[in-house]
Amino acid sequence: MGGARSRGVRTVAGVMLAGLLAAACADGDVRPQAAATGTPPRTGELTWGTCPEPSEAEAQVWGAAEHRPAYARHAARLRCGTLTVPADWTVPQGRRLELAVAVLPSTGDGPAEPLALNPGGPGVSGRLMPIGIASGGARALLDRYDLVGLDVRGTGRSGPATCPAAESLDAGPQPAAPTHRTARAYWNRLARAHTTCAEADPAQLASLTTTNAAHDLDALRRALRAPRLHYYGVSWGTSLGATYRTLFPTHSGRMLLESVVSPDPDLRGLLDGVTRAREQRFEHFTAWLAARSDRYGLGTTADEVRTRLLSLRERLTTRPLRTADGTYGRVETDQYLDTEPADRAGAGAALSSLARGRAPAGDGDGKPRAAAPPLVAPFAGTALLCSQVTHAASFTEQWSAYGERRTAYPVLGATRPMFPGSGKVPGTSTCAGLPAPERPPVEPGRADGPLLLVAHRDEVITPLPWARAMRARTGGSLLVVGDGEHGGMAGGGCAGRVVGFFAGAEGAAVKGGVCEP
């Protein structure tokens, strides 16, 4: 699941890379044989063909310039195809979908098993994720696995589901906190847009569920003729992995779930959890600033810093600082207060300047920077998410919960929660106007295959307590990465733990329960 701030967006796929692709995919033949040309594919059949030219978004996301030689080398070996699946797995003979698949064959000498990858979103295209993994710190996975990328149904090149009316809906300039009237107006407009799109193809919308996506994964396993499917999922990909593991416990191999989504599907609880984590991160920030009072001059204790920062925010709310470089008011101040650990120095310098009545200087002011747009199918992602959550359809309930968050979390409770289920306007939901799912989401359960849950200690999109809650339901081991990132373990200083886990060295991968990147 992606976040609203630059670093959250930058790592929404866990292993996303930015830049231009160096080469196009090549066609070829892998272990399963292609279907006969000219005959319609059967359900569950994997048909191999030519890899399509990458889109501009795929170029920005998966082919970093610094990995250009590695990308070109792997792209030349990539094998692409389509997997035919039922739109609704409860009606296997009904409408069909074609899902885009890419396999990067193992470079090892021994037999290889498939390792499926999912970057999250929900709705992020994962077809080229094998190249991102193979070009980064976890490249040794290729020694023993075929890396498998898949555009989940409704996303990327797998019959993308779109809703232009909703995707182009402009929430307008956002005040420090919306009024009931403005939030309700936005909710109504979004609900009308969603209703129009749902009525245009209700069967397609109903097919966009995590449960169906899990059945697609098992169809892919069968098409690859593998007795079990290993899996590495990030963010929403952890919901998909946990669902697959529960539905197909005997076919689930090694599974690593990073930046774990809560197993509790209640949207209100999810938004509360994210806001609580942001509030706690702010408290850690005040302690950090107090320990550096000689540099920032905002107070010598966490309480002093907190008092001064909140007073500063109130002053800028009523009397914004207007400079040649821009205006600094409540919205900008909240961005600084909501800083990630990696950005504390810049945010601290910016707040220190504002406290003295000066505009922050230079690019190191801690403000969010523009990032390459994530490779997300917004409507499909919304539908997949909303198939997993409950208590999302009522504006009255969402607005009431928002009011309670503002009271419970006075620093950041009024701002938009960093979770895809929250609407563009605080107090709303992206699920507005979508029908409730016909069947409840699958309750995560236990299976025999090795399971590693990975949480990032200070992240707020999928907070650490969610990984602990998932572990209570599913078992497995928990590893905490000592940073505030959302995903990204496979490309950072803890990538060796990923490789070690999939190599069978669970003890070494989880040693100490913490990895400092």
C-alpha positions as CSV (number, residue, x, y, z in Angstrom):
1,M,0.0,0.0,0.0
2,G,1.3,3.3,-0.9
3,G,1.7,6.4,1.2
4,A,1.1,10.1,0.6
5,R,4.6,11.3,1.3
6,S,7.6,11.1,-1.0
7,R,9.4,8.2,0.7
8,G,6.2,6.2,1.1
9,V,5.5,6.6,-2.6
10,R,9.0,5.9,-3.5
11,T,8.9,2.5,-1.8
12,V,5.3,1.5,-2.4
13,A,6.4,-1.5,-4.3
14,G,9.0,-2.4,-1.7
15,V,11.7,-2.8,-4.4
16,M,10.7,-0.1,-6.9
17,L,13.5,1.5,-8.9
18,A,13.4,4.8,-10.9
19,G,14.8,5.6,-14.3
20,L,14.6,4.3,-17.8
21,L,14.4,0.8,-19.0
22,A,17.5,-0.3,-20.8
23,A,16.1,-3.0,-23.0
24,A,12.8,-4.6,-24.0
25,C,11.7,-8.1,-23.0
26,A,12.6,-10.9,-25.3
27,D,10.4,-13.7,-26.4
28,G,11.2,-17.3,-25.6
29,D,10.2,-20.6,-24.2
30,V,10.3,-21.8,-20.6
31,R,9.5,-25.0,-18.9
32,P,5.8,-25.2,-19.7
33,Q,5.0,-25.4,-23.4
34,A,2.9,-22.8,-25.2
35,A,-0.6,-23.5,-26.3
36,A,-1.2,-24.4,-30.0
37,T,-1.4,-21.2,-32.1
38,G,-5.0,-20.4,-33.2
39,T,-6.8,-22.3,-30.5
40,P,-8.5,-20.5,-27.7
41,P,-6.7,-20.9,-24.4
42,R,-8.3,-23.1,-21.8
43,T,-8.8,-22.0,-18.2
44,G,-5.6,-22.4,-16.3
45,E,-3.4,-22.5,-19.5
46,L,-0.2,-20.4,-19.7
47,T,0.5,-19.2,-23.2
48,W,4.0,-17.9,-23.9
49,G,4.8,-15.2,-26.4
50,T,6.7,-12.0,-27.0
51,C,7.3,-9.6,-24.1
52,P,5.6,-6.2,-24.8
53,E,7.4,-3.0,-25.0
54,P,7.5,-1.4,-21.5
55,S,5.2,1.6,-20.9
56,E,6.6,4.9,-19.7
57,A,5.4,4.2,-16.2
58,E,7.1,0.7,-16.2
59,A,10.3,2.4,-17.4
60,Q,10.2,4.9,-14.5
61,V,9.5,2.3,-11.9
62,W,11.5,-0.8,-12.7
63,G,14.6,0.1,-14.7
64,A,16.9,2.4,-12.7
65,A,19.8,4.0,-14.6
66,E,22.2,2.8,-11.9
67,H,21.2,-0.7,-12.7
68,R,21.1,-0.3,-16.5
69,P,23.6,-3.1,-17.3
70,A,22.0,-5.5,-14.9
71,Y,18.6,-4.7,-16.3
72,A,19.6,-5.2,-19.9
73,R,21.1,-8.6,-19.0
74,H,18.0,-9.8,-17.2
75,A,15.6,-8.4,-19.7
76,A,17.2,-10.4,-22.4
77,R,16.3,-13.6,-20.5
78,L,12.8,-12.6,-19.4
79,R,9.9,-14.9,-20.6
80,C,6.4,-13.4,-20.9
81,G,3.0,-15.0,-21.3
82,T,-0.7,-14.9,-20.4
83,L,-2.5,-17.1,-17.9
84,T,-6.2,-17.7,-18.6
85,V,-8.4,-17.8,-15.5
86,P,-12.1,-17.5,-14.6
87,A,-13.3,-14.0,-13.7
88,D,-15.2,-15.7,-10.8
89,W,-13.6,-18.8,-9.4
90,T,-16.9,-20.0,-8.1
91,V,-18.1,-20.1,-11.7
92,P,-15.1,-21.7,-13.5
93,Q,-16.8,-22.1,-16.8
94,G,-18.0,-18.5,-17.0
95,R,-16.3,-15.3,-18.2
96,R,-12.5,-15.5,-18.5
97,L,-9.6,-13.2,-17.9
98,E,-6.1,-13.2,-19.3
99,L,-3.4,-12.3,-16.7
100,A,0.1,-11.0,-17.8
101,V,2.9,-13.1,-16.4
102,A,6.7,-12.8,-16.7
103,V,9.3,-15.3,-15.5
104,L,13.0,-14.7,-15.0
105,P,14.6,-18.1,-15.1
106,S,17.1,-19.1,-12.4
107,T,20.8,-18.9,-13.3
108,G,21.7,-21.7,-10.9
109,D,22.9,-25.1,-12.0
110,G,20.3,-27.1,-10.0
111,P,16.5,-27.5,-10.4
112,A,14.6,-24.3,-9.7
113,E,11.2,-23.7,-8.1
114,P,9.0,-20.6,-8.7
115,L,9.2,-17.7,-6.4
116,A,6.2,-15.4,-7.0
117,L,6.6,-11.7,-6.3
118,N,4.0,-9.0,-5.5
119,P,4.8,-5.3,-4.8
120,G,1.5,-4.4,-3.2
121,G,-0.5,-1.2,-3.8
122,P,-3.0,-2.8,-4.1
123,G,-3.0,-2.4,-7.8
124,V,0.8,-2.0,-8.5
125,S,1.9,-3.9,-11.6
126,G,4.2,-6.7,-10.6
127,R,5.0,-8.2,-13.9
128,L,8.5,-6.7,-14.1
129,M,9.3,-7.0,-10.4
130,P,11.6,-10.0,-11.0
131,I,14.0,-7.6,-12.8
132,G,13.9,-5.2,-9.9
133,I,14.7,-7.9,-7.5
134,A,17.4,-9.5,-9.7
135,S,19.1,-6.1,-10.1
136,G,19.3,-5.3,-6.4
137,G,20.6,-6.6,-3.1
138,A,18.6,-9.8,-3.2
139,R,19.9,-10.9,-6.7
140,A,21.3,-14.1,-5.2
141,L,17.7,-15.4,-5.2
142,L,18.2,-16.2,-8.8
143,D,20.7,-18.9,-7.8
144,R,17.9,-21.2,-6.9
145,Y,14.6,-19.7,-7.9
146,D,12.7,-18.8,-11.1
147,L,11.4,-15.3,-10.2
148,V,7.8,-14.9,-11.3
149,G,6.0,-11.6,-11.8
150,L,2.3,-11.2,-12.3
151,D,0.0,-8.3,-13.0
152,V,-2.9,-9.1,-10.6
153,R,-6.3,-9.1,-12.3
154,G,-7.5,-5.7,-13.2
155,T,-4.0,-4.1,-13.1
156,G,-1.2,-3.5,-15.5
157,R,-1.7,-5.7,-18.6
158,S,-4.2,-8.0,-16.9
159,G,-7.4,-6.5,-18.2
160,P,-7.0,-3.1,-16.4
161,A,-10.1,-2.0,-14.6
162,T,-10.6,1.8,-14.8
163,C,-13.1,4.4,-13.6
164,P,-12.2,7.7,-15.2
165,A,-14.8,9.6,-13.4
166,A,-13.4,8.6,-10.0
167,E,-9.7,8.7,-11.0
168,S,-10.0,12.3,-12.3
169,L,-12.1,13.5,-9.4
170,D,-10.4,16.6,-7.9
171,A,-10.8,17.1,-4.1
172,G,-9.8,20.7,-4.5
173,P,-7.5,22.7,-2.1
174,Q,-7.5,21.1,1.3
175,P,-7.8,23.2,4.4
176,A,-6.2,22.2,7.7
177,A,-9.3,20.2,8.5
178,P,-12.4,19.7,6.3
179,T,-15.9,20.6,7.4
180,H,-18.7,18.1,7.6
181,R,-20.2,19.9,4.5
182,T,-17.1,19.7,2.3
183,A,-16.3,16.1,3.3
184,R,-19.9,15.0,2.6
185,A,-19.9,16.8,-0.8
186,Y,-16.7,15.0,-1.8
187,W,-18.0,11.6,-0.6
188,N,-21.2,12.1,-2.6
189,R,-19.3,12.9,-5.8
190,L,-17.0,9.9,-5.4
191,A,-19.9,7.6,-4.6
192,R,-21.7,8.7,-7.8
193,A,-18.6,8.1,-9.8
194,H,-18.1,4.7,-8.3
195,T,-21.7,3.7,-8.8
196,T,-21.6,4.7,-12.4
197,C,-18.6,2.5,-13.0
198,A,-19.9,-0.4,-11.0
199,E,-23.2,-0.4,-13.0
200,A,-21.2,-0.4,-16.3
201,D,-19.7,-3.8,-15.5
202,P,-20.8,-5.2,-12.2
203,A,-19.3,-8.6,-12.9
204,Q,-15.8,-7.1,-13.4
205,L,-16.0,-5.2,-10.2
206,A,-17.3,-8.2,-8.3
207,S,-14.3,-10.3,-9.7
208,L,-11.7,-7.9,-8.2
209,T,-11.2,-9.6,-4.8
210,T,-8.2,-10.8,-2.9
211,T,-9.7,-14.3,-2.8
212,N,-10.0,-14.5,-6.5
213,A,-6.4,-13.2,-6.8
214,A,-5.2,-16.0,-4.5
215,H,-6.9,-18.6,-6.7
216,D,-5.1,-17.0,-9.7
217,L,-1.8,-17.6,-7.9
218,D,-2.6,-21.3,-7.5
219,A,-3.6,-21.5,-11.1
220,L,-0.2,-20.0,-12.0
221,R,1.5,-22.6,-9.7
222,R,-0.3,-25.4,-11.6
223,A,0.5,-23.9,-15.0
224,L,4.2,-23.8,-14.0
225,R,3.9,-27.5,-13.0
226,A,5.2,-26.8,-9.5
227,P,4.2,-28.8,-6.4
228,R,4.4,-25.6,-4.3
229,L,4.7,-21.9,-4.8
230,H,7.2,-19.8,-2.9
231,Y,6.1,-16.2,-2.4
232,Y,7.5,-12.7,-1.5
233,G,4.8,-10.0,-1.0
234,V,5.0,-6.4,0.2
235,S,2.2,-4.3,1.7
236,W,-1.1,-5.4,0.2
237,G,0.9,-8.3,-1.2
238,T,1.0,-9.6,2.4
239,S,-2.8,-9.8,2.4
240,L,-2.7,-11.7,-0.9
241,G,0.0,-14.0,0.5
242,A,-1.8,-14.7,3.8
243,T,-5.0,-15.5,1.8
244,Y,-3.1,-17.8,-0.5
245,R,-1.4,-19.6,2.4
246,T,-4.8,-20.1,4.1
247,L,-6.6,-21.4,1.1
248,F,-3.8,-23.6,-0.3
249,P,-1.8,-24.6,2.8
250,T,-0.4,-27.8,1.1
251,H,0.9,-25.9,-1.9
252,S,2.4,-22.9,0.0
253,G,6.2,-23.0,0.1
254,R,8.5,-20.5,1.7
255,M,6.7,-17.2,2.3
256,L,8.1,-13.8,3.2
257,L,5.6,-11.0,4.0
258,E,7.0,-7.5,4.4
259,S,5.3,-4.4,5.7
260,V,2.4,-6.5,6.8
261,V,-1.3,-5.4,6.6
262,S,-3.4,-6.0,9.6
263,P,-5.4,-9.2,9.6
264,D,-8.4,-7.3,11.1
265,P,-10.4,-6.0,8.1
266,D,-12.2,-3.2,9.9
267,L,-11.4,0.0,8.0
268,R,-12.0,2.2,11.0
269,G,-9.5,0.1,13.0
270,L,-7.0,0.3,10.2
271,L,-7.2,4.1,10.0
272,D,-7.0,4.4,13.8
273,G,-3.8,2.2,13.8
274,V,-2.1,4.3,11.1
275,T,-2.9,7.5,12.9
276,R,-1.7,6.1,16.3
277,A,1.6,5.1,14.7
278,R,2.1,8.6,13.2
279,E,1.4,10.2,16.6
280,Q,3.9,7.9,18.2
281,R,6.5,8.8,15.5
282,F,6.0,12.5,16.3
283,E,6.7,11.8,20.0
284,H,9.9,10.1,18.9
285,F,10.7,13.1,16.8
286,T,10.3,15.5,19.7
287,A,12.7,13.5,21.8
288,W,15.2,13.4,18.9
289,L,15.0,17.2,18.6
290,A,15.4,17.7,22.4
291,A,18.6,15.6,22.3
292,R,19.9,18.1,19.7
293,S,18.7,21.3,21.3
294,D,22.0,23.0,20.6
295,R,21.4,22.6,16.9
296,Y,17.7,23.3,16.6
297,G,16.9,25.4,19.6
298,L,13.4,24.0,20.0
299,G,13.6,22.8,23.6
300,T,15.7,20.7,25.9
301,T,13.0,18.1,26.7
302,A,10.5,16.3,24.6
303,D,7.7,18.1,26.4
304,E,9.2,21.5,25.7
305,V,9.7,20.7,22.0
306,R,6.1,19.4,21.7
307,T,4.7,22.5,23.3
308,R,6.8,24.8,21.1
309,L,6.0,23.0,17.9
310,L,2.2,22.9,18.5
311,S,2.3,26.6,19.4
312,L,4.2,27.3,16.2
313,R,1.6,25.4,14.2
314,E,-1.3,27.4,15.8
315,R,0.5,30.6,15.0
316,L,1.1,29.6,11.4
317,T,-2.5,28.4,11.1
318,T,-3.9,31.8,11.9
319,R,-1.0,33.9,10.5
320,P,0.8,32.0,7.7
321,L,4.3,33.0,6.9
322,R,4.3,34.4,3.3
323,T,7.6,34.7,1.6
324,A,9.0,34.9,-2.0
325,D,9.5,31.2,-1.9
326,G,6.0,30.3,-0.9
327,T,3.5,30.3,2.0
328,Y,4.0,28.3,5.1
329,G,0.8,27.6,7.1
330,R,-0.9,24.7,8.8
331,V,-0.6,22.2,6.0
332,E,3.1,22.7,5.5
333,T,3.7,22.6,9.3
334,D,1.9,19.3,9.5
335,Q,4.1,17.9,6.8
336,Y,7.2,18.7,8.9
337,L,5.7,17.3,12.1
338,D,4.8,14.1,10.3
339,T,8.4,13.5,9.1
340,E,10.0,10.1,8.7
341,P,13.1,9.2,10.6
342,A,15.3,9.5,7.6
343,D,14.1,13.1,7.0
344,R,14.4,14.4,10.6
345,A,17.4,16.6,10.0
346,G,15.7,18.5,7.2
347,A,12.4,18.8,9.0
348,G,14.1,19.9,12.2
349,A,16.0,22.6,10.3
350,A,12.8,23.7,8.6
351,L,10.9,23.9,11.9
352,S,13.8,25.8,13.5
353,S,13.7,28.4,10.8
354,L,9.9,28.8,11.0
355,A,10.1,29.2,14.7
356,R,12.4,32.2,14.1
357,G,10.0,33.6,11.5
358,R,12.1,32.6,8.5
359,A,11.4,30.4,5.5
360,P,13.2,27.1,5.4
361,A,16.3,27.3,3.2
362,G,17.3,25.1,0.3
363,D,16.2,21.6,-0.7
364,G,16.9,20.1,2.7
365,D,13.8,21.7,4.3
366,G,12.1,18.4,4.9
367,K,9.2,19.0,2.6
368,P,7.9,16.1,0.5
369,R,9.5,16.0,-2.9
370,A,7.9,15.0,-6.2
371,A,8.5,11.3,-7.0
372,A,7.9,9.1,-10.0
373,P,4.3,8.2,-10.1
374,P,3.7,4.7,-8.8
375,L,2.7,2.0,-11.3
376,V,-0.8,1.7,-9.9
377,A,-4.2,0.9,-11.4
378,P,-6.3,3.2,-9.0
379,F,-9.8,1.7,-9.5
380,A,-8.6,-1.9,-9.5
381,G,-6.6,-1.1,-6.4
382,T,-9.6,0.5,-4.7
383,A,-11.8,-2.5,-5.5
384,L,-9.2,-5.0,-4.3
385,L,-8.8,-3.1,-1.1
386,C,-12.5,-2.6,-0.5
387,S,-13.1,-6.3,-1.0
388,Q,-10.9,-6.8,2.1
389,V,-12.4,-4.3,4.5
390,T,-15.6,-3.8,6.4
391,H,-17.5,-0.8,7.8
392,A,-16.5,1.3,4.8
393,A,-19.8,2.2,3.1
394,S,-21.3,4.8,5.5
395,F,-20.2,8.4,5.4
396,T,-21.7,8.9,8.8
397,E,-19.5,6.2,10.3
398,Q,-16.4,7.5,8.6
399,W,-17.0,11.1,9.7
400,S,-17.7,10.0,13.3
401,A,-14.5,7.9,13.4
402,Y,-12.6,10.9,12.0
403,G,-13.9,13.1,14.8
404,E,-12.8,10.6,17.4
405,R,-9.3,10.4,15.9
406,R,-8.9,14.2,16.0
407,T,-9.6,14.0,19.7
408,A,-7.5,10.9,20.5
409,Y,-4.5,12.1,18.4
410,P,-4.4,15.9,18.7
411,V,-1.1,16.3,16.7
412,L,-1.9,14.5,13.5
413,G,-5.4,13.1,13.9
414,A,-7.0,15.8,11.7
415,T,-4.8,15.0,8.7
416,R,-5.4,12.4,6.1
417,P,-4.3,8.9,7.3
418,M,-1.5,7.4,5.3
419,F,-3.5,4.4,4.2
420,P,-5.1,3.7,0.8
421,G,-8.6,3.2,2.3
422,S,-8.8,6.9,3.4
423,G,-10.3,9.2,0.9
424,K,-8.5,12.3,-0.5
425,V,-10.5,14.3,2.1
426,P,-10.1,13.3,5.7
427,G,-13.3,11.8,7.1
428,T,-14.1,10.0,3.9
429,S,-13.2,6.7,2.3
430,T,-12.0,5.5,-1.1
431,C,-14.8,2.8,-0.8
432,A,-17.6,5.4,-1.1
433,G,-20.3,4.1,-3.4
434,L,-18.9,0.6,-4.0
435,P,-21.1,-2.3,-3.1
436,A,-20.2,-4.5,-0.2
437,P,-18.4,-7.7,-1.2
438,E,-20.6,-10.7,-1.8
439,R,-18.4,-12.9,0.4
440,P,-16.3,-11.9,3.4
441,P,-12.5,-11.9,3.2
442,V,-10.6,-15.0,4.1
443,E,-9.6,-15.1,7.7
444,P,-5.8,-15.6,7.8
445,G,-4.8,-19.0,9.2
446,R,-1.8,-21.3,9.7
447,A,0.0,-23.6,7.3
448,D,3.1,-25.7,7.4
449,G,5.4,-23.8,5.0
450,P,8.1,-21.6,6.6
451,L,6.8,-18.0,7.1
452,L,8.7,-14.8,7.8
453,L,6.9,-11.6,8.7
454,V,8.9,-8.4,8.3
455,A,8.0,-5.1,9.8
456,H,9.8,-1.7,9.7
457,R,10.1,-0.3,13.2
458,D,9.1,3.3,12.6
459,E,6.9,3.0,9.5
460,V,3.3,4.3,9.6
461,I,1.7,2.9,6.4
462,T,1.6,-0.6,7.8
463,P,2.7,-0.2,11.5
464,L,4.6,-2.8,13.4
465,P,1.7,-3.9,15.6
466,W,-0.1,-5.2,12.5
467,A,2.8,-7.6,11.9
468,R,2.5,-8.8,15.4
469,A,-1.3,-9.3,15.0
470,M,-0.8,-11.2,11.8
471,R,1.8,-13.5,13.5
472,A,-0.7,-14.3,16.2
473,R,-3.1,-15.6,13.5
474,T,-0.6,-17.3,11.2
475,G,2.4,-18.2,13.2
476,G,5.9,-17.9,11.7
477,S,8.7,-15.7,12.7
478,L,9.0,-11.9,13.0
479,L,11.9,-9.7,11.9
480,V,12.0,-6.0,12.6
481,V,14.0,-3.8,10.3
482,G,15.3,-0.8,12.2
483,D,14.1,2.0,9.9
484,G,10.9,3.8,8.9
485,E,10.7,2.6,5.3
486,H,7.6,0.9,3.7
487,G,9.0,-2.1,2.0
488,G,12.4,-2.0,0.4
489,M,14.1,-4.7,2.4
490,A,15.2,-6.5,-0.7
491,G,17.1,-3.5,-2.0
492,G,18.6,-2.3,1.3
493,G,21.1,-3.3,3.9
494,C,19.0,-6.2,5.1
495,A,18.7,-7.9,1.7
496,G,20.9,-10.7,2.9
497,R,18.1,-11.7,5.3
498,V,15.7,-12.2,2.4
499,V,18.2,-14.3,0.5
500,G,19.0,-16.3,3.7
501,F,15.3,-17.1,4.4
502,F,14.6,-18.3,0.9
503,A,17.9,-20.3,1.0
504,G,16.5,-22.2,4.0
505,A,18.6,-20.5,6.7
506,E,15.6,-19.3,8.8
507,G,17.7,-19.1,12.0
508,A,20.2,-16.8,10.4
509,A,17.5,-14.7,8.7
510,V,15.7,-14.0,12.0
511,K,18.7,-13.9,14.2
512,G,18.1,-11.5,17.0
513,G,14.7,-10.6,15.7
514,V,16.1,-7.2,14.4
515,C,18.1,-6.1,11.4
516,E,19.7,-2.7,11.4
517,P,20.2,-1.7,7.7
